Amino acid sequence: MKQLASLFFIVSSILFSGNSIAQTSKTLLTGQSSNSFNALETKTQEALLKMQKAALKDGIKIQVASGYRSFNRQRQIWNRKYKKYEAEGLVPDAIFNKIVEYSTVPGTSRHHWGTDMDLIDANTKYSGSVLVTDKFHGDGPFCRLKDWMDVHARDFGFELVYTLNENRSGFKYEPWHYSYAPVSKDYLKDYLKEIDFINFLRSENILGMDQISDERLQRYYIEHIQGINPMLNPKKD
Ligand SMILES: [Zn+2]
């Protein structure tokens, strides 16, 4: 009887953990869960460690310049930029367009998921801002990293999100931003299914959100949130 009870416990805990993986919570998807360690998602972290080891053998020291980012942090960034452009006399629509060239609307950043990160090479000399396209091309300091990632990233599950592709909409090219596809594909699927996007944005004290039209926000939803490398699109059911 005892054995039967423990068997039941094992089976039910497997079923339960299976459930919790399938259902990604809304707070996680919008960067509002408590992540006191500022940590990457577990499987992403494991895959990253493997990739870092392999790269190091080729003399490249992959370093995360920016990994997990919370909703609150993204809102600070957004509101600071918003105030700056407002002070320069820009109207809300123009401010919105300007900020979303490179920054996400809080609650819509893939960095909220812990599956996405901005990568640089710590085994090279550089100065100034690191997340600059020129540094990843030509004879820039992170060129070797970029070349290495072009060949190997996919073997470890990582994909560039904002690719250099004229047909891609949304954010500008970011040669540093990678996503761990096996997890982030599912997160995006859940995000598109679960999040009441416009209502969410209007209720979270994000500057400008009471001024921007539904239509503009809808366009951001399609062009920016879904304007990614097709390798990261969720599988169809
Ligand atoms: Zn990024």
Boltz pocket constraint, residues with backbone or C-beta under 6 A from the ligand:
constraints:
  - pocket:
      binder: B
      contacts: [[A, 66], [A, 111], [A, 117], [A, 118], [A, 177]]
      max_distance: 6.0
